[in-house]
Amino acid sequence: MTFNDLSSPLALLGSRRSAKARDMVAPGPDAAQLDAMLAIATRVPDHGKLAPWRFVVIDPERREAFAELLKTAFKAQKPEAEDFELEAAEQFARQAPTLVVALSAANPASHIPVWEQQLSAGAAVMNLLHAATAMGFGAAWLTGWAAYDETVLAALGQPGERIAGFVFIGTPGRPLDERPRPKPEQVVRHWGA
């Protein structure tokens, strides 16, 4: 099946690709567009109506402070880090015009299984990516070491939360690459067949 009319929802879904965060340029979404994207991100399955996700926007004027946080956290994690590694940690914070950190905020005391709450957080991030794409932007969902670092988490979230990923949004600085996708017969089967 091919999707040619990019104005249709199916074409949008059928052609969505991640942009490379390091290749994104301005403009990024303005405040109203970002607010709309984040509102769309919340329209996901959410068993128990727990809203088990949060978003932290790293505003442009806070990006350098975030870069310094990443450098400090990386250095604490790896005291023997080389200068190029510390620079890469800082550079991560400077990619793309817009950065949103997605947090999984599962409540283990709820009767809703934590796994379902984590899946809802993943769905919220995916909706954010779809909303960015639908508005004509590129988006990338990245994790890496910083998503698992306790210092970074402490600066962004609450106890018990986890970083689901860093969502970079901006204008693609070059055409998006297509990557190989699995054929349906590789990942779909009919039970009992």
N, C-alpha and C positions, 0 to 999 in steps of 0.2 A: 504494500500500500504506500502510495506517495502522497505527500501533502504539499500542494502548490500554492493555495490561497492562504497567505500568512495572516489575513484578516480574520480567518475563522479560528475558533477555539481549538479544534482538532489539529489544524495545521500548526498552531503555536505549540501545542503539546508534543506533536510529532516531530518537531524540528528543534526543540529546546536543546541548547548546548551550554556548557560552562565556558565562560570567558576566562582567560588567564588574568588573575588579579594583578600581576606585575605589568601587564600590557594595557590595563584600563587607564583612560585619560578623562579629563573633564569634558563636558559637564557630567556630574552625577545628578541624582534626583534632588530637586529642591525640597524644602521642608514639607510642603503639602503633598508632593509625590511620595516622599518617604513615609509620611503618616498614612497615606492610602495603602502603600505596600504593607506596612505593619498591621493595619486593620485587616487586610486580606489574609495575612499570615495567620491570624487567629481563627479563621473560619475553617477549622479542621475537625475531624472526629475527636471527641473528647469525652470518653465514657466517664460519667459521674460529674461532668461540668466542673472539673478541677482546675482548668487552665494550667497544666503542669509544665509551663514554659514561660520564659521571660526573655526580653530583648534589652540589650544595653547598647545604645548608640554612642560611638566614640566620635564626638563632634570634631570638626576640623581643627579647632583651636586646642583640642586636647590630644591630638595625634602625637605630638612630640613627647608629651608626658607619658603616653602609652608606650611609645618606642623606648623610652628610658626604663619603664617598668619591665618591658620584655628583656632588655639588656641586663638589668639587675637580676631578674629571675633566672635567666640563662646562666649568668656568671655564678650564681649561688648553686645552681644545679651542676655546673661543670666549671669548677674554679680554674682549671688549666686551659680554658677555652682560648683559642687563637683569636686575633683581632678580626679576621675575616668572618669567623663564626658569630662574634658579637655584633658585627656590622649587619650580618644576615638577620639576626634576631631583631635588631632595630628596624631594618628595612621592611620586615614583614608588616609592621604597623603603618608604614607609609604607602602601601599599595592602594590603588584605586581611590577615587574621590570620597567614597562613602564606606564606612565600616560599621557593621552591626554584629554584636556578639549575641549568639543565641544560647540560652541556658536551658537545660532540662531541670525542671523543678519538681521532680516526682515526690509525692507524699507517701512514705512507706506505711503510715498509720491508716491510710485509706483502705477501704475494702476493694478498691480497684487495683488490680495487680500493677506493680511498678513497671513491668514490661509494657503494658498497655499505655501507661503514662509516658514512657520513653518513646514509644512509637508515635504518640501524639506530638511530642516535641519535634521528632524528625519530620512529621507531616507539616508542622508549622514552618520549619525551615524550607521545605520544598515549596510550600505556597508562597513564601517570600521570594524565592528564586523565580517562580512562575510570574508573580506580579511584576518583578523587575523586568523580566523578558517581555511581558505584555506591554509595558510602558516604553519599550524600545531601548532598554539598557542591557548591558552585559552584567552577569553576576557569577560569583564563584563561592562555593561552600568549602572552606578549608579547615583542617584541624591542625595536625602537627604537634610538636612537643608542647607548645603553649596551651593547648586545649587540656592537657593533663597535668599542668604545673599547679601546685597548691598555692604558690604566691600569686600567680595570675588570677586563679579562681577567687582567692580571698579579696582581691582588688575589685572584682567584677560581680561576684555573686554572694549568696547567703550560704550558711552551713547546710550541707546536704544537697546542694545544687551541683550540677556538672556542666561544663562547657560542651554544648552540642556542636559548636563550630563558630567560625568567623566567616561572616558573609560580606564579601566585597562587592560593591556595586559601582558601576560607572559606564562610560562609553567605551566600547571595544576600540583599542588603538590599531587593530588590524583585523582582517577577516577571521572569524572563528573557525577553528579546525574541527572537522568531524572525526570521530574516533570509531573504531569498530564496535558494533553493537551485536549482542547475541541474537541469533535467529530465534523466532518464537519456539520452534521445535527443540531448541537447546535448553529452554528454561520453562516450558509449559508442558504439562502432561495431563491427561484426563484419567481420573481415578478409576481403577477397575478395567481400563482398556488394555 
